[in-house]
Amino acid sequence: MPLLRLSRSASSMPLAAGERALADYRVKVQEKFSAARAQSEQEAEGLRAQLREQELTAKMNLSEAVAAAERERDEARAKLTSELAVRDSREEQAKAAHELELAQAKRVSDELIRYKDEEIERLKDMKVRLSTKMVGESLEQHCETEFNRLRMTAFLTRTSRRITMRPRAPRATLSSASATRAATRSFRLCSR
């Protein structure tokens, strides 16, 4: 408020009373200003305390949220790691089972091939042995051996002379008809 200045020519009394009133007014204004200032400082400090409390609460909430998120992340990571380990072990088991199956199938097929090869060799050998020529020749040899054995005992003389026999030359090839005739002839000779 503007201060009024009074001139010196007026009486000192009213001037002193005015100055006193002015001084009292200044003191009251100063007190009101100090009280308002103290009240505003108190309100400001209360607001600052509230703000600090809200910041602290917000920080605590944020740290709790971060901790919860980290815990969820760690749980998800652990779950993913265990699922990956389970998947890898299943893949390894499937791979090992597949390799075992392949090895077993290869072993079975190798055994089957070996068996088939042996069967083919056995059939080839049997075919060779059972061919007409072979049957005829073996029958002819048998009959000739029997004939020669019996002839040696049949023509022995009193003098023990040794009979030498000439071995017969083998025939080159025989047709099935001639082999059958030769076998029949030899058989007839053997049976006499």
N, CA, C and O of each residue as an XYZ file, in Angstrom:
768
protein
N       0.825     -1.175      0.000
C       0.000      0.000      0.000
C       0.869      1.238      0.000
O       1.913      1.304      0.649
N       0.415      2.182     -0.727
C       1.230      3.396     -0.783
C       1.191      4.128      0.560
O       0.160      4.252      1.221
N       2.284      4.561      0.883
C       2.391      5.300      2.136
C       2.093      6.789      1.898
O       2.564      7.393      0.934
N       1.354      7.310      2.742
C       1.011      8.728      2.624
C       2.040      9.560      3.370
O       2.420      9.252      4.499
N       2.457     10.570      2.740
C       3.422     11.422      3.388
C       2.706     12.696      3.855
O       2.019     13.376      3.093
N       2.881     12.947      5.002
C       2.266     14.160      5.559
C       3.309     15.253      5.683
O       4.495     15.013      5.911
N       2.849     16.353      5.534
C       3.796     17.466      5.599
C       4.176     17.757      7.045
O       3.458     17.338      7.953
N       5.257     18.446      7.286
C       5.789     18.712      8.586
C       5.062     19.919      9.229
O       5.199     20.203     10.419
N       4.355     20.544      8.452
C       3.727     21.728      9.002
C       2.559     21.370      9.894
O       2.161     22.185     10.727
N       2.011     20.217      9.756
C       0.895     19.859     10.616
C       1.421     19.520     12.002
O       2.629     19.476     12.237
N       0.546     19.297     12.852
C       0.997     19.097     14.225
C       1.701     17.760     14.360
O       1.473     16.808     13.613
N       2.553     17.749     15.340
C       3.376     16.569     15.490
C       2.565     15.424     16.041
O       2.951     14.263     15.905
N       1.529     15.713     16.615
C       0.718     14.682     17.181
C       0.013     13.864     16.122
O       0.138     12.641     16.048
N      -0.690     14.549     15.352
C      -1.317     13.715     14.362
C      -0.272     13.026     13.511
O      -0.525     11.944     12.982
N       0.853     13.607     13.373
C       1.896     12.983     12.561
C       2.442     11.768     13.280
O       2.690     10.741     12.648
N       2.624     11.854     14.515
C       3.169     10.735     15.254
C       2.133      9.620     15.311
O       2.481      8.440     15.259
N       0.889      9.986     15.415
C      -0.152      8.970     15.447
C      -0.253      8.316     14.085
O      -0.480      7.109     13.992
N      -0.091      9.085     13.040
C      -0.124      8.528     11.691
C       1.073      7.619     11.435
O       0.964      6.584     10.779
N       2.208      8.033     11.968
C       3.403      7.208     11.772
C       3.270      5.911     12.558
O       3.680      4.835     12.122
N       2.678      6.065     13.739
C       2.479      4.894     14.546
C       1.482      3.947     13.863
O       1.673      2.731     13.828
N       0.437      4.535     13.333
C      -0.555      3.733     12.642
C       0.094      3.070     11.437
O      -0.137      1.905     11.114
N       0.928      3.894     10.787
C       1.640      3.352      9.620
C       2.593      2.250     10.066
O       2.688      1.222      9.396
N       3.277      2.429     11.139
C       4.208      1.432     11.633
C       3.439      0.185     12.073
O       3.851     -0.947     11.822
N       2.285      0.438     12.751
C       1.472     -0.708     13.167
C       0.959     -1.459     11.935
O       0.918     -2.688     11.878
N       0.573     -0.641     10.956
C       0.065     -1.247      9.725
C       1.167     -2.056      9.042
O       0.920     -3.143      8.520
N       2.381     -1.514      9.053
C       3.519     -2.213      8.451
C       3.799     -3.511      9.211
O       4.098     -4.540      8.604
N       3.702     -3.459     10.514
C       3.973     -4.625     11.336
C       2.904     -5.680     11.045
O       3.212     -6.861     10.889
N       1.622     -5.231     10.973
C       0.545     -6.173     10.699
C       0.724     -6.785      9.319
O       0.564     -7.990      9.122
N       1.065     -5.910      8.362
C       1.289     -6.422      7.000
C       2.479     -7.373      7.008
O       2.464     -8.419      6.359
N       3.511     -6.986      7.759
C       4.712     -7.832      7.824
C       4.339     -9.156      8.488
O       4.796    -10.205      8.033
N       3.539     -9.149      9.534
C       3.133    -10.360     10.227
C       2.271    -11.225      9.303
O       2.467    -12.436      9.199
N       1.303    -10.566      8.630
C       0.455    -11.311      7.701
C       1.297    -11.908      6.575
O       1.098    -13.048      6.157
N       2.255    -11.088      6.096
C       3.128    -11.576      5.026
C       3.964    -12.753      5.532
O       4.124    -13.750      4.829
N       4.495    -12.636      6.751
C       5.309    -13.707      7.330
C       4.454    -14.958      7.553
O       4.877    -16.081      7.279
N       3.216    -14.724      8.068
C       2.333    -15.856      8.304
C       1.966    -16.531      6.978
O       1.966    -17.757      6.864
N       1.650    -15.687      5.966
C       1.316    -16.239      4.651
C       2.517    -16.955      4.053
O       2.407    -18.008      3.424
N       3.683    -16.325      4.285
C       4.897    -16.933      3.754
C       5.161    -18.266      4.468
O       5.490    -19.259      3.819
N       5.020    -18.292      5.786
C       5.244    -19.505      6.563
C       4.220    -20.567      6.155
O       4.551    -21.744      6.011
N       2.957    -20.124      5.969
C       1.921    -21.065      5.564
C       2.210    -21.614      4.173
O       2.066    -22.811      3.924
N       2.623    -20.717      3.258
C       2.951    -21.191      1.904
C       4.178    -22.095      1.925
O       4.256    -23.058      1.162
N       5.143    -21.785      2.803
C       6.319    -22.654      2.944
C       5.894    -24.017      3.485
O       6.371    -25.058      3.032
N       4.975    -23.990      4.478
C       4.484    -25.239      5.038
C       3.745    -26.037      3.976
O       3.946    -27.244      3.836
N       2.886    -25.349      3.228
C       2.160    -26.028      2.153
C       3.125    -26.569      1.103
O       2.971    -27.689      0.614
N       4.134    -25.745      0.762
C       5.132    -26.179     -0.221
C       5.898    -27.378      0.311
O       6.155    -28.325     -0.432
N       6.267    -27.352      1.591
C       6.995    -28.475      2.172
C       6.092    -29.705      2.213
O       6.550    -30.814      1.937
N       4.817    -29.524      2.554
C       3.868    -30.642      2.544
C       3.721    -31.213      1.146
O       3.690    -32.429      0.956
N       3.627    -30.290      0.138
C       3.534    -30.750     -1.251
C       4.814    -31.463     -1.685
O       4.773    -32.470     -2.392
N       5.962    -30.914     -1.241
C       7.236    -31.570     -1.567
C       7.288    -32.960     -0.925
O       7.719    -33.922     -1.561
N       6.845    -33.065      0.345
C       6.836    -34.357      1.041
C       5.902    -35.318      0.319
O       6.233    -36.487      0.121
N       4.719    -34.811     -0.077
C       3.781    -35.644     -0.838
C       4.410    -36.094     -2.149
O       4.299    -37.255     -2.542
N       5.071    -35.155     -2.821
C       5.723    -35.468     -4.092
C       6.812    -36.527     -3.889
O       6.921    -37.483     -4.657
N       7.624    -36.331     -2.820
C       8.668    -37.322     -2.537
C       8.041    -38.687     -2.223
O       8.523    -39.727     -2.670
N       6.967    -38.656     -1.451
C       6.288    -39.901     -1.112
C       5.717    -40.572     -2.366
O       5.821    -41.787     -2.533
N       5.109    -39.759     -3.247
C       4.577    -40.302     -4.491
C       5.699    -40.838     -5.376
O       5.568    -41.899     -5.986
N       6.820    -40.083     -5.439
C       7.973    -40.564     -6.222
C       8.506    -41.870     -5.651
O       8.831    -42.797     -6.392
N       8.593    -41.934     -4.309
C       9.076    -43.148     -3.661
C       8.118    -44.307     -3.932
O       8.557    -45.420     -4.225
N       6.817    -44.051     -3.834
C       5.824    -45.084     -4.122
C       5.919    -45.514     -5.581
O       5.864    -46.700     -5.904
N       6.066    -44.506     -6.461
C       6.195    -44.829     -7.888
C       7.450    -45.657     -8.143
O       7.418    -46.616     -8.914
N       8.570    -45.283     -7.488
C       9.813    -46.047     -7.651
C       9.648    -47.469     -7.125
O      10.123    -48.424     -7.740
N       8.965    -47.608     -5.970
C       8.745    -48.936     -5.410
C       7.856    -49.762     -6.348
O       8.133    -50.931     -6.617
N       6.787    -49.132     -6.837
C       5.909    -49.836     -7.779
C       6.665    -50.221     -9.042
O       6.502    -51.324     -9.564
N       7.503    -49.292     -9.532
C       8.298    -49.572    -10.722
C       9.284    -50.698    -10.467
O       9.437    -51.591    -11.300
N       9.958    -50.665     -9.314
C      10.926    -51.731     -9.013
C      10.210    -53.063     -8.830
O      10.728    -54.101     -9.242
N       9.008    -53.050     -8.208
C       8.239    -54.288     -8.085
C       7.808    -54.798     -9.452
O       7.859    -55.999     -9.715
N       7.384    -53.884    -10.323
C       6.978    -54.287    -11.671
C       8.165    -54.833    -12.447
O       8.050    -55.833    -13.156
N       9.315    -54.164    -12.308
C      10.530    -54.636    -12.996
C      10.928    -56.008    -12.457
O      11.287    -56.902    -13.222
N      10.860    -56.169    -11.126
C      11.213    -57.463    -10.531
C      10.246    -58.547    -11.003
O      10.665    -59.664    -11.309
N       8.952    -58.219    -11.065
C       7.972    -59.198    -11.541
C       8.230    -59.542    -13.005
O       8.157    -60.706    -13.398
N       8.535    -58.514    -13.817
C       8.819    -58.760    -15.234
C      10.080    -59.607    -15.392
O      10.123    -60.519    -16.217
N      11.110    -59.298    -14.594
C      12.347    -60.088    -14.666
C      12.094    -61.527    -14.225
O      12.620    -62.469    -14.817
N      11.266    -61.687    -13.157
C      10.950    -63.026    -12.681
C      10.190    -63.801    -13.765
O      10.483    -64.969    -14.019
N       9.209    -63.138    -14.404
C       8.472    -63.786    -15.492
C       9.404    -64.122    -16.656
O       9.310    -65.192    -17.257
N      10.309    -63.180    -16.961
C      11.261    -63.425    -18.042
C      12.155    -64.613    -17.715
O      12.396    -65.468    -18.566
N      12.645    -64.664    -16.482
C      13.507    -65.769    -16.077
C      12.754    -67.092    -16.094
O      13.298    -68.116    -16.508
N      11.482    -67.069    -15.638
C      10.675    -68.291    -15.675
C      10.424    -68.732    -17.111
O      10.501    -69.919    -17.429
N      10.118    -67.754    -17.984
C       9.893    -68.082    -19.395
C      11.173    -68.619    -20.033
O      11.135    -69.563    -20.822
N      12.308    -68.007    -19.681
C      13.595    -68.465    -20.223
C      13.905    -69.881    -19.747
O      14.357    -70.723    -20.523
N      13.653    -70.135    -18.446
C      13.902    -71.479    -17.899
C      12.974    -72.497    -18.556
O      13.392    -73.607    -18.889
N      11.707    -72.107    -18.740
C      10.752    -73.009    -19.383
C      11.165    -73.287    -20.822
O      11.113    -74.428    -21.282
N      11.575    -72.238    -21.530
C      12.023    -72.405    -22.916
C      13.260    -73.283    -22.979
O      13.373    -74.146    -23.850
N      14.197    -73.061    -22.047
C      15.415    -73.869    -22.022
C      15.077    -75.337    -21.768
O      15.631    -76.228    -22.412
N      14.159    -75.583    -20.820
C      13.800    -76.980    -20.545
C      13.065    -77.594    -21.730
O      13.285    -78.761    -22.053
N      12.194    -76.823    -22.382
C      11.500    -77.341    -23.560
C      12.489    -77.637    -24.687
O      12.360    -78.642    -25.386
N      13.483    -76.749    -24.860
C      14.501    -76.994    -25.883
C      15.314    -78.240    -25.548
O      15.645    -79.030    -26.431
N      15.635    -78.409    -24.260
C      16.395    -79.596    -23.859
C      15.579    -80.856    -24.101
O      16.108    -81.862    -24.574
N      14.287    -80.803    -23.775
C      13.415    -81.966    -24.002
C      13.319    -82.255    -25.495
O      13.400    -83.407    -25.921
N      13.143    -81.182    -26.297
C      13.045    -81.374    -27.748
C      14.340    -81.950    -28.308
O      14.322    -82.854    -29.144
N      15.478    -81.409    -27.831
C      16.763    -81.928    -28.301
C      16.945    -83.392    -27.915
O      17.438    -84.190    -28.712
N      16.546    -83.746    -26.685
C      16.705    -85.150    -26.270
C      15.780    -86.047    -27.084
O      16.158    -87.159    -27.451
N      14.564    -85.566    -27.369
C      13.661    -86.362    -28.215
C      14.239    -86.524    -29.609
O      14.176    -87.606    -30.192
N      14.809    -85.436    -30.150
C      15.424    -85.524    -31.477
C      16.583    -86.512    -31.465
O      16.737    -87.306    -32.393
N      17.399    -86.465    -30.411
C      18.525    -87.390    -30.301
C      18.034    -88.836    -30.199
O      18.590    -89.737    -30.827
N      16.972    -89.043    -29.392
C      16.415    -90.387    -29.269
C      15.856    -90.864    -30.600
O      16.059    -92.013    -30.994
N      15.146    -89.965    -31.297
C      14.582    -90.347    -32.597
C      15.707    -90.642    -33.591
O      15.629    -91.593    -34.369
N      16.749    -89.817    -33.553
C      17.885    -90.027    -34.461
C      18.578    -91.353    -34.155
O      18.919    -92.108    -35.066
N      18.782    -91.629    -32.867
C      19.433    -92.892    -32.483
C      18.558    -94.082    -32.875
O      19.056    -95.093    -33.370
N      17.251    -93.953    -32.650
C      16.343    -95.042    -33.026
C      16.338    -95.239    -34.532
O      16.306    -96.369    -35.018
N      16.369    -94.134    -35.271
C      16.391    -94.222    -36.735
C      17.689    -94.867    -37.211
O      17.669    -95.719    -38.100
N      18.818    -94.465    -36.624
C      20.096    -95.069    -36.998
C      20.113    -96.557    -36.658
O      20.632    -97.365    -37.428
N      19.547    -96.920    -35.507
C      19.472    -98.327    -35.119
C      18.598    -99.095    -36.099
O      18.932   -100.205    -36.514
N      17.458    -98.478    -36.469
C      16.578    -99.110    -37.459
C      17.298    -99.313    -38.783
O      17.207   -100.376    -39.396
N      18.023    -98.272    -39.220
C      18.750    -98.371    -40.485
C      19.819    -99.455    -40.413
O      19.981   -100.237    -41.351
N      20.549    -99.501    -39.298
C      21.586   -100.523    -39.145
C      20.969   -101.922    -39.147
O      21.493   -102.848    -39.766
N      19.850   -102.052    -38.445
C      19.181   -103.352    -38.402
C      18.648   -103.729    -39.784
O      18.772   -104.878    -40.207
N      18.053   -102.760    -40.489
C      17.546   -103.031    -41.836
C      18.697   -103.393    -42.771
O      18.557   -104.283    -43.610
N      19.833   -102.711    -42.635
C      20.994   -103.026    -43.470
C      21.510   -104.422    -43.162
O      21.852   -105.181    -44.069
N      21.566   -104.761    -41.867
C      22.037   -106.090    -41.487
C      21.086   -107.162    -42.025
O      21.530   -108.193    -42.532
N      19.781   -106.916    -41.913
C      18.797   -107.882    -42.416
C      18.922   -108.020    -43.927
O      18.894   -109.129    -44.461
N      19.062   -106.869    -44.624
C      19.169   -106.938    -46.085
C      20.475   -107.620    -46.498
O      20.497   -108.374    -47.471
N      21.576   -107.357    -45.756
C      22.843   -108.031    -46.059
C      22.715   -109.543    -45.854
O      23.206   -110.333    -46.661
N      22.044   -109.935    -44.759
C      21.838   -111.366    -44.520
C      20.960   -111.980    -45.603
O      21.205   -113.098    -46.056
N      19.945   -111.244    -46.008
C      19.060   -111.735    -47.062
C      19.824   -111.864    -48.378
O      19.658   -112.850    -49.097
N      20.647   -110.889    -48.693
C      21.448   -110.948    -49.926
C      22.419   -112.125    -49.858
O      22.586   -112.863    -50.829
N      23.060   -112.291    -48.691
C      24.005   -113.403    -48.536
C      23.266   -114.736    -48.682
O      23.751   -115.652    -49.346
N      22.087   -114.837    -48.056
C      21.293   -116.056    -48.166
C      20.888   -116.308    -49.612
O      20.970   -117.439    -50.091
N      20.457   -115.272    -50.305
C      20.053   -115.421    -51.708
C      21.247   -115.830    -52.570
O      21.121   -116.681    -53.451
N      22.419   -115.214    -52.309
C      23.623   -115.600    -53.062
C      23.970   -117.067    -52.819
O      24.303   -117.797    -53.752
N      23.889   -117.491    -51.551
C      24.164   -118.899    -51.246
C      23.142   -119.805    -51.920
O      23.491   -120.868    -52.435
N      21.882   -119.384    -51.915
C      20.825   -120.172    -52.558
C      21.089   -120.272    -54.062
O      20.922   -121.339    -54.653
N      21.499   -119.164    -54.675
C      21.803   -119.179    -56.117
C      22.956   -120.127    -56.396
O      22.903   -120.913    -57.342
N      24.019   -120.055    -55.563
C      25.162   -120.944    -55.751
C      24.743   -122.402    -55.566
O      25.163   -123.274    -56.327
N      23.919   -122.662    -54.560
C      23.463   -124.024    -54.313
C      22.629   -124.538    -55.484
O      22.786   -125.686    -55.902
N      21.749   -123.699    -56.013
C      20.935   -124.114    -57.156
C      21.775   -124.314    -58.400
O      21.530   -125.241    -59.173
N      22.766   -123.455    -58.605
C      23.663   -123.642    -59.757
C      24.410   -124.960    -59.627
O      24.529   -125.714    -60.593
N      24.914   -125.235    -58.423
C      25.651   -126.466    -58.197
C      24.738   -127.679    -58.394
O      25.135   -128.671    -59.004
N      23.499   -127.587    -57.865
C      22.557   -128.685    -58.041
C      22.202   -128.858    -59.509
O      22.058   -129.985    -59.983
N      22.061   -127.772    -60.220
C      21.734   -127.860    -61.646
C      22.860   -128.550    -62.390
O      22.627   -129.382    -63.267
N      24.079   -128.195    -62.031
C      25.214   -128.832    -62.686
C      25.246   -130.321    -62.342
O      25.489   -131.156    -63.212
N      25.004   -130.645    -61.092
C      25.050   -132.035    -60.679
C      23.909   -132.846    -61.256
O      24.069   -134.028    -61.558
N      22.778   -132.226    -61.407
C      21.618   -132.957    -61.875
C      21.433   -132.893    -63.390
O      20.443   -133.399    -63.917
N      22.349   -132.295    -64.063
C      22.195   -132.235    -65.517
C      22.258   -133.657    -66.087
O      22.846   -134.551    -65.478
N      21.664   -133.849    -67.225
C      21.589   -135.173    -67.846
C      22.972   -135.736    -68.105
O      23.231   -136.918    -67.879
N      23.838   -134.890    -68.575
C      25.196   -135.351    -68.877
C      25.877   -135.829    -67.613
O      26.536   -136.868    -67.606
N      25.714   -135.064    -66.538
C      26.382   -135.417    -65.307
C      25.804   -136.705    -64.747
O      26.559   -137.553    -64.272
N      24.508   -136.876    -64.787
C      23.880   -138.091    -64.290
C      24.352   -139.283    -65.112
O      24.695   -140.336    -64.574
N      24.361   -139.094    -66.426
C      24.797   -140.181    -67.304
C      26.244   -140.555    -67.065
O      26.580   -141.736    -66.976
N      27.099   -139.557    -66.962
C      28.519   -139.851    -66.771
C      28.761   -140.502    -65.425
O      29.537   -141.453    -65.332
N      28.113   -140.010    -64.381
C      28.348   -140.617    -63.074
C      27.811   -142.047    -63.038
O      28.424   -142.918    -62.420
N      26.669   -142.302    -63.695
C      26.129   -143.654    -63.761
C      27.065   -144.555    -64.575
O      27.310   -145.705    -64.209
N      27.577   -144.020    -65.670
C      28.493   -144.793    -66.513
C      29.755   -145.137    -65.742
O      30.235   -146.268    -65.814
N      30.304   -144.166    -65.000
C      31.515   -144.426    -64.221
C      31.244   -145.461    -63.140
O      32.070   -146.340    -62.893
N      30.127   -145.363    -62.518
C      29.793   -146.321    -61.470
C      29.672   -147.735    -62.045
O      30.215   -148.698    -61.503
N      28.956   -147.823    -63.139
C      28.774   -149.142    -63.742
C      30.106   -149.709    -64.235
O      30.373   -150.901    -64.079
N      30.920   -148.876    -64.815
C      32.215   -149.338    -65.313
C      33.079   -149.824    -64.152
O      33.759   -150.845    -64.258
N      33.047   -149.082    -63.044
C      33.830   -149.494    -61.882
C      33.332   -150.827    -61.357
O      34.136   -151.701    -61.033
N      32.048   -150.995    -61.270
C      31.467   -152.254    -60.790
C      31.792   -153.401    -61.750
O      32.123   -154.510    -61.330
N      31.690   -153.107    -63.043
C      31.992   -154.133    -64.043
C      33.440   -154.572    -63.942
O      33.743   -155.765    -63.946
N      34.324   -153.604    -63.854
C      35.751   -153.934    -63.763
C      36.053   -154.698    -62.481
O      36.872   -155.616    -62.492
N      35.428   -154.348    -61.413
C      35.648   -155.056    -60.156
C      35.170   -156.510    -60.267
O      35.851   -157.440    -59.836
N      33.989   -156.676    -60.852
C      33.470   -158.037    -61.008
C      34.267   -158.829    -62.054
O      34.461   -160.032    -61.876
N      34.721   -158.208    -63.111
C      35.471   -158.884    -64.158
C      36.799   -159.391    -63.620
O      37.267   -160.462    -64.004
N      37.394   -158.623    -62.739
C      38.675   -159.055    -62.199
C      38.511   -160.345    -61.399
O      39.380   -161.216    -61.434
N      37.461   -160.460    -60.719
C      37.272   -161.682    -59.929
C      36.762   -162.837    -60.789
O      36.983   -163.996    -60.440
N      36.091   -162.552    -61.897
C      35.504   -163.589    -62.728
C      36.546   -164.279    -63.605
O      36.419   -165.476    -63.863
N      37.538   -163.588    -64.056
C      38.488   -164.170    -64.991
C      39.829   -164.480    -64.369
O      40.839   -164.439    -65.071
N      39.887   -164.771    -63.155
C      41.159   -165.116    -62.532
C      41.522   -166.556    -62.930
O      40.656   -167.428    -62.983
N      42.767   -166.784    -63.198
C      43.238   -168.120    -63.558
C      43.946   -168.728    -62.368
O      44.118   -168.099    -61.324
N      44.354   -169.981    -62.559
C      45.020   -170.640    -61.460
C      46.350   -170.014    -61.198
O      46.813   -169.950    -60.059
N      46.928   -169.579    -62.192
C      48.188   -168.888    -61.967
C      47.832   -167.481    -61.530
O      46.973   -166.835    -62.131
N      48.438   -167.044    -60.567
C      48.070   -165.708    -60.106
C      48.783   -164.679    -60.939
O      49.821   -164.114    -60.595
N      48.153   -164.491    -62.029
C      48.636   -163.445    -62.909
C      47.868   -162.193    -62.615
O      46.694   -162.205    -62.247
N      48.515   -161.219    -62.778
C      47.856   -159.941    -62.573
C      47.267   -159.470    -63.858
O      47.918   -159.469    -64.902
N      46.043   -159.074    -63.777
C      45.386   -158.573    -64.966
C      45.485   -157.066    -64.938
O      45.099   -156.395    -63.981
N      46.008   -156.585    -66.006
C      46.082   -155.128    -66.096
C      44.983   -154.659    -67.016
O      44.728   -155.242    -68.070
N      44.363   -153.630    -66.605
C      43.266   -153.117    -67.417
C      43.631   -151.719    -67.874
O      44.268   -150.923    -67.183
N      43.184   -151.491    -69.066
C      43.380   -150.155    -69.605
C      42.228   -149.267    -69.175
O      41.069   -149.658    -69.310
N      42.513   -148.111    -68.673
C      41.385   -147.221    -68.352
C      40.748   -146.700    -69.623
O      41.419   -146.494    -70.635
N      39.536   -146.505    -69.561
C      38.781   -146.060    -70.719
C      38.900   -144.552    -70.849
O      38.911   -143.833    -69.850
N      38.990   -144.077    -72.083
C      39.102   -142.638    -72.321
C      37.723   -141.994    -72.135
O      36.721   -142.545    -72.591
N      37.664   -140.847    -71.477
C      36.360   -140.197    -71.283
C      35.835   -139.630    -72.587
O      36.602   -139.208    -73.453
N      34.553   -139.626    -72.711
C      33.934   -139.095    -73.909
C      33.840   -137.588    -73.786
O      33.716   -137.045    -72.688
N      33.901   -136.930    -74.913
C      33.905   -135.468    -74.900
C      32.548   -134.926    -74.473
O      32.433   -134.324    -73.406
N      31.539   -135.127    -75.275
C      30.207   -134.652    -74.916
C      29.195   -135.684    -75.359
O      29.403   -136.391    -76.345
N      28.134   -135.767    -74.649
C      27.080   -136.692    -74.988
C      25.786   -135.918    -75.098
O      25.523   -135.005    -74.315
N      25.004   -136.281    -76.049
C      23.678   -135.688    -76.092
C      22.832   -136.406    -75.073
O      23.240   -137.452    -74.568
N      21.685   -135.888    -74.760
C      20.866   -136.507    -73.721
C      20.410   -137.901    -74.140
O      20.301   -138.797    -73.303
N      20.147   -138.086    -75.420
C      19.705   -139.409    -75.880
C      20.857   -140.406    -75.784
O      20.670   -141.526    -75.307
N      22.051   -140.006    -76.236
C      23.179   -140.933    -76.180
C      23.596   -141.185    -74.745
O      24.050   -142.281    -74.416
N      23.446   -140.172    -73.870
C      23.780   -140.371    -72.465
C      22.821   -141.352    -71.837
O      23.221   -142.182    -71.021
N      21.571   -141.266    -72.205
C      20.576   -142.201    -71.664
C      20.861   -143.609    -72.145
O      20.764   -144.559    -71.370
N      21.219   -143.759    -73.442
C      21.547   -145.096    -73.975
C      22.781   -145.647    -73.297
O      22.822   -146.825    -72.943
N      23.813   -144.787    -73.107
C      25.044   -145.265    -72.479
C      24.778   -145.668    -71.044
O      25.308   -146.673    -70.571
N      23.962   -144.893    -70.346
C      23.649   -145.229    -68.963
C      22.863   -146.524    -68.900
O      23.088   -147.342    -68.008
N      21.944   -146.722    -69.832
C      21.150   -147.943    -69.855
C      22.041   -149.131    -70.151
O      21.915   -150.178    -69.517
N      22.953   -148.976    -71.123
C      23.865   -150.050    -71.476
C      24.759   -150.396    -70.290
O      24.976   -151.569    -69.986
N      25.280   -149.353    -69.616
C      26.154   -149.597    -68.468
C      25.388   -150.250    -67.349
O      25.909   -151.132    -66.667
N      24.155   -149.827    -67.150
C      23.351   -150.384    -66.093
C      23.072   -151.863    -66.358
O      23.088   -152.692    -65.449
N      22.812   -152.169    -67.641
C      22.569   -153.563    -67.989
C      23.824   -154.392    -67.734
O      23.750   -155.526    -67.262
N      24.988   -153.802    -68.057
C      26.227   -154.525    -67.813
C      26.457   -154.748    -66.331
O      26.926   -155.806    -65.910
N      26.118   -153.730    -65.541
C      26.342   -153.856    -64.096
C      25.409   -154.880    -63.474
O      25.785   -155.590    -62.541
N      24.214   -154.952    -63.987
C      23.238   -155.840    -63.376
C      23.413   -157.290    -63.800
O      22.765   -158.152    -63.207
N      24.233   -157.614    -64.771
C      24.443   -158.989    -65.216
C      25.247   -159.766    -64.268
O      25.511   -160.945    -64.503
